[in-house]
Amino acid sequence: MARERPNVLNVNFSDFMIELKAGSLKNVGPANKTAEAKLFDVESAQAREFGDKRVKFVFEDDDGNEVQVSLFPEDVRDVMDDVAELEDDSPVFE
């Protein structure tokens, strides 16, 4: 029996305020807003070129929630090194 996995997209905004007026969104307040997005139970992941100097990672769950991240090649290599280290040292890959 297949395990039912809930799909979760968590978005947390900090110091975020907008104004909705006549169908348009407008930034309200200072420009110190931050956001954090988390996507759990990813069903597909891919990497592709993004412009001339970046790699875009696209993660999507089966509900269509999507998170995209673009990184410079040196950051991609750092992530690849982290994964290689996990493969060597972590039970996650056993």
Secondary structure, 3 states (H helix, E strand, C coil): CCCCCCCEEEEEEECCCEEEECCEEEECCCCCCEEEEEEECCCEEEEEEECCCEEEEEEECCCCCEEEEEECHHHHHHHHHHHHHHHHHCHHHC
